[in-house]
C-alpha cells in the first residue's frame, strides 16, 4: 500500500493510537471527531495478546477488536482509502480508520531494539511524519515513557485527553462554598423565610444564585452568628437555602460520633438524608471519610432500619509488592484489604455507650454480621436492594468501572464513594481521568446526590503534621 495515497491529505490531523489507549477506552476510536486514525500492525498484535482473561483490560481489548472488525467489515471502501469511523452510527466521528498493511523498517536509530512493540510503533509514526510532512501526525499514548521517547526523536506525541474531566483538579467541584460578607445585603432584599420541621429556609434572589448548585453547602462564619445551610432548590437568579442539622452537638451524635469540623458536619447531613441516593467524599487520609460513613450506615441499618445491611467494597491495588494469592472465601480474601474497616469499627465500638439502645447492646460480632465485604470482580449483573453501599478507595476506579458499580444500585439503595485523588495506584489513571473525579463532576447539581471535599485531618496531630511536611 502507498501510505501517501492511502491517508487523505485534508487539513484534518492523523492520530496514531498506541495499544494502551484502546485497552483503556475502546470507544476512543470514535473520539477524534473529523480527524483520521492510524493503527500500526503491532497494536493489533498486542490487542490479540491481551484479549484472554476476565480482567478489565482483557474485556476492553476484546471490545476494541469487535469495533475494528465491524468498522472494516461494514465499510464498502478499500482499506487503502480508510474505513469511515461513522459506519457504526457514530455521527460525531467523521474521520477514517487506516490500518498498516506493510511493515516499515529503518525509520529509527539502530541502537533502539528492533522487534519491540513500542519501537515498532515509533517507527510507524516516524514513517508517517516523513510521508505526510504537510500534515500533523501525532502519536496518542497513555505511556509516559513512550511519549518521552517520541519527543526525543522529534515526533509529536500526546496523552489521551478525552477521558479527562478536568485538566486542573483545583477546579473540581468542592460541594462547599463560602458566602461573601455582603451576601445578605445584595441577595436578601426580597427574601422570604420560614420553618420546615426543625430547620429554617430562606428564599433569596440575586446574581450569585445562578452559580449555586442543588445540594451545595454554603456557610458564613465571619458574622455574629455562623450560618450553615444547603441549597435546597435553585432556578435562574433565585435559590432556596435550608439550614443544616448541627451534628457537632452531642444531642445529634451518630452512633456516638459528632462532627469535629464544618465539612464533617456537612458530610453527616448528606449521609443521614434519605433523599440523597449518591454521596461522594474526597479528602486526604485522616479526614474522617470512612468513620463518618460507617457511623451513618450503622445508625440507619441497625437503629433506624432504613437499609437492610452495609456492603463495602474497594479496588484491590497493593501499595507495595503483591503478597500472592490469598486463601479462603470471597470475604476472607477481601479482609486484608479492609483494615480501615476494622480500625474504624474499634472506634465505633468504644463510643457505643452513647449510640442509643442498639449502640449500647451491640457487640463487634453483631455489627460485623450486618456488614458484608464484596469484591469488585463479582459485581457485574448484581442488583442491590435497600443496601448501604460503600465504595472505598474509589480514586483507583476508571469511569467505566465506576459506572458498572453505581448502576448496581436498586430501589432504596444509597451509594457512598470516597477516596483521595492524590493517591492513585492504578496504571494510566490520573487525577483528571479517575472515575471518582468523573462522577463528582457528572453528578453535581442532581437533586439526589451530594459531594463534600474534606479539608482538615482529624486523625492525630502526628498524622496532620506528617501530611503537611512529608
N, C-alpha and C positions, 0 to 999 in steps of 0.2 A: 504493500500500500504506500502511496505517496502521501506522506503526512501533510505536506504543504497543500495538497489538493483536498485531503480529507477534512481538515479542520477549516471551518469557514473563516473568512477574512474580515468579518464585520467588526464594528467597534466594540462589541462585547468582549469580555475577558474570557480567558481559558484557565480553568482551575483544575489542577492535577490533585486528586484526592489520595491521601495516604490510607492504608488499611484501617488504622485505628479510628479514623473519622467514621467510617461505615460501621465499625463494630461498636462505636459509642452511640451513634444515631443513624439507623438505616435510612430514615427519611431525609437524611442530608442530601440525597440525590436530587431532591425537589426543592431545596432551599436556596438555590443560587439564581432565581428569577430568570432574567434574559441571557444569562451567561452560560457558556458551554462547559462541560465536564469531560475530563480525560482520565481513563483508568488504565494504568500500566498493567502488564500481564502478571507481575509479581503480586499485585493487590488481589487479583483473582485467585492466585495460588495460596496466598495467606488466608483468604476467606475460606477456601476449601480445607485448609489445615486446621482451622479453628471452629468448624461447624459442628463438631461432635461434642456431646455433653448436654447438661441441663443448666449450665450457668447462664447468666445474663449476656455474657459476651458471645457464647455459642448460639443463643437464640437470635441475637442481633445479626450474627454472621449469616445464619440461615435466612433471616428475613431480607437482608441485603441481597443475597443471591436470588431470592424469589423475585425481588423488584427488578433486578437486572435481567433475569430470564423473561419476565413479562414485557419489559421495555424492548428487548431485542426481538422477541418473537412476534410482538404485535406491530412492530414497525414495518411499513411497506418499503421503506428506503433501505438502500445498501448500507452496510457498516461503514463504508468509505465516506459517506456523507453524514453519518451520525444518525442515531435514533432519537426522535423527538421526545423530550422529557415530559411533555404533557399528554403522552399516549395513554396514561392511566387515569386521566381526568384531573390531573393537577394543573389547573389553569394558570397558577402563578409561575410555573416553571415553563418558560418558552424557549429555553436553550436546547442544545442537543448533547447526547451522550456519545463519546468516542471511545473505542477500545483499541488498545495497542495490538496490532496484528503482525508486527515484525520485531525481532529482537535488535536492540541498539547496543553497540559496543564502542569502546574507545572514546567515551564522552567525558570521562572523569580522570583525574590524576592516577598514574599507575600504582602509587603506593596505597590507594584505597582498595580494600579487599573485594575482589570480583566474586560474584555469586551471592553476596549478602543482599538481602531484600532491600534494606534501606538504601544502599549504594546503587542498586539497580534502578530504584525509583528515582533517585537523584540524577542518574544518567539519562533517564527519560525526560526529566524536567530540563536538563541542560540541552538535550537534543531539540526539544520543542522551543526553547529560548532562541537557539540558533536558527531554526527553521522559520520561526514567526517573529522576527526581530521587531516588526512594527506593531505587534500585538502584545498586550500584557499577559504573560504566562506566570501563574502563581501556584506554588505548592501549598496545599492546606493539610496540616498535620497537628495532632494533639501531642506529639512527641517533641518536647523542648529541644533535645539534642539534635533531632532531625532538622528542626528549623534553624538551629545554630550552624549546622554543617552546610545547609543550603545557602545561608547568607555568607558564610565564609568562602563559598565557591562562586559568589556573585549572583546567586539566584534569588528570586523573590519568594518569600515564604511567610505564612501567617497561620495563626491558630484558627480553629473553627469557632466562630463567634455566634452563630445563630442560636445556640442553646444558652447563651449568657443572658441573664435577666438584666444585669447592671454591669457596667464597666467599673464603676466606683461603688463599692459596697457601703461607703459612708452615706450614700443617698438612699439606702434601703429603708423602707417604711419602719419606723420605730414603734408605732402604736401609741405613743405618748407625746403630747405637745404642751409646752408652757404658754399660757396666755400672756399677751403683753400687758404692761401695767395699766394702760388706758383702755383696756378691753371693754369694761362695763360702760365707760363714758361714750364710746363710739358705737357700741352694739346694743346697749340696753335702753335706748330711748323709748321704744315701743314694747318693752319686754313684758311678757306675761308669765306669771309664776303660779305654782300650785303644788299640791302634795299628791303623791302616788304611793300609798302604803306608808312606809316609814321614810320614804325618800322624797326629795323636793325636785321639781322640774322647772326649767326656765326656757321659755320660747323667745329666742333672740333673733335679731336681724342685723346684717352688716356685711361688709366686703370680705371679712375673714371667714365667714360661714361657708362660702363656696369651696374653701380649701379643706374644710373638715371632712372626715370620713365617718361613716356609721361605725359605732363601737370603738372609736378612737378615744383615748383618755386625755383629758385636759386638766390642768392644775394651775394654781396661782398661790404662791407661798409668801410673797412679799407684802400681802395685805394684812390687815389687823387680824383677820380670821382666815386661815388657809382654806382654799377652795379646791375640792377634788370632785370631778364629775366625768361622765362618759357621754359621748354623742349618741343619743337615742334615735334621732332622726335628722335628716339633712336634705334640703332641696333648694337649689339655686342660692340665694342670699339669706336664707333663713335656716335655723337649726334649733333642735331641742336638746338641752343639756339636762342630764339626770344625775343627781348626786349619788356617790357610790357608798356602799356599806363599809364601815370602818372596821376592817379585820385586824387592825393593830390593837384594838381594845380586847381585853381578856374575855369580856362577855360574848364576843363573837368568835372566840377561838375555834379553829377547825382541827378536831382530833388533838386538842391540846397545843396546837401551833398558832401563833399570832404573827402577823406581818411585821417585819423589822424595818422596812423602809417603804417609800412611796410605791416603787414598782412592784414589790411583793404584794402590797395591798391591791393594786390593780389586777395582778395575776389571779389572786383569790376571787376577785369579783367575776372574772371570766370563768374560772373553773367551777364556781358554785352557781352559775347562771344556767338553768336548764334549757334556756332558749339558744344558748351558744353550743353548736354542734362540733365546731372545729376550732382548736386553740393552737397557736404556735408560740413557742417561747425561745428566745435567743439570749445567750449570756455566757460569760466565761465560767469556769469551774468555781463552785462555791457560792453562786448567786442564789441558790435555793430552788432551782427548777424542779429537780426530782422530788425533794422533800415536800414542797407545796403541792405538787401534783398527786403524790401518793396520799397525803393527808386529805385532800379534797376527794380523791377516789374512795378512800376507806369510809369517809363520812357519808358519801352518797350511796355506797354499796351496803355497808353494814348497818347504818343507823337510819338514813332516810329511805333506803331501799329503792332508789331511782333506777339503779343499774344492777344487773344480776351478779357480775363479777368484774374484776380488773384483769385485763390482758396486757402483758408487757412484752415488747419485742425490741430488738436492736440489730444493727449490722454487726456481724462478727468479723471485724477487722482488727488484727493484732497491732499493738503498739511496737513490740519488738519481734523477735524471732518466733515463728509458729512452733508450738509445743507438740504438734502432731494430732492424730485423731483422738477424740475423747470417747470414753465408754458410756454405756447406759442409754436411757430413753431420751426422747427429744428434750424434755425438761432438764434431765441430768446433764446432757451435753451443753445446754444453754446456761446452766448455773454458774460456771466460771466467768461468763461474760456479764453476770448480773450481780457483781459485788456491790455496786451502788445501791441495788435494791435492798440487800441485807443491811448495809450500813444505815440506810435511812429508816428501815423498819426498827432498828435498835433505838434510834432517836424517838420514833413514834411510840414505841412500847414504853419508854421512860416517861412519856407525858400522858400515858393512857388514863391516869387517875383524874385528869382534867377533861377528858373527852366524852363525858356523858356516860350513860348506863353501859352501852356496848364497850366503850373505851376502857372503863374500869374493870370489866369482866374478861375482856379479850386476852387471849394468850397468843404467843407468837405462832403456834401451830394453827390456831383458829383463823388468824389473819391470813397466813400463807395459804390456807385452804381456799380462800376466795381470790387468790392471785394466781393466774396461770401465765407461765412463761412459754412463749411460742417463738419458733424460728421463722425468719423471713422466707426461707426456702420452701415452706409449705403453705404459703398464703394464697396462691392462685386458686380461684374457684370457690373460696370460702365466703361466707356472709355472716357477719357478727350482729346478733340481735340483742339490744339492751345491754351492751357492754361498755365499759370504760377502757378504751384502747389507748395505751401509752406507747409511742414510738420514740425510743431513746437514741441518742447519737444520730439524729436524722440528717446531720450535715453530710454523712457519708453515703446518702442515697442519691441516685440520679433522679431527674424529673420523671422518667418513665417508671422507675421503681416506686417513687412516691405516689404516682397516680394509681399503680396497682394496689398499694396498701390502702389508700384513702377510699377507693371505690369498693373495698370490702365492707364498709360500714352499712349496716341495715337500719331499719327503723329503731329509734330510741338509743342509738349508739353515739357516744361522744369520743372524738379523736383528739389526742394531745400530742403534738410533735415538738420535740425540744432538742436543742443541740447548740454547739458553738462553732460557727463557720470559720473560726480561726484555727480549728483543729481538724482539718480534713485529711483522712488517711487513705481514701480511695484514689487509685491512679486516674489521671486525666480529669478529675474534678477540681474545680477552683471555687473560690468564694462566690464568684459571679454565676457559675453554672451548677452549683449544688441544688439538689432537689428541695432543700429547706428554704434556700433563697427564692427558689421558683414559686413555692406555694405561698410564702409570705407576700410576695408581690401580686400573685394572681388572686388571692382571697381577700385582699384588703378592701374594705368598704362593703363586704357582703353582710347582710343583716344577721346571719347566724354564725359568724366567725369573728375571732378577735386575735390580736397579737400584742405582745409586750416584749421589748428588749430590756433585760435587766442589766443594770449598770454597776451595782455595788455588791461586792462579795461579802458574805456573812459567815463564812466557814470559821476563820480564826484570824487573828492579827498576823500570824506567821504566813498563812496562805495568801492573805491580801498583800502583804509586803513582797512575797515571792513573785506574785503575779505582776507587780509593778516593776521590780528591779531585775528580774531574770529574763 
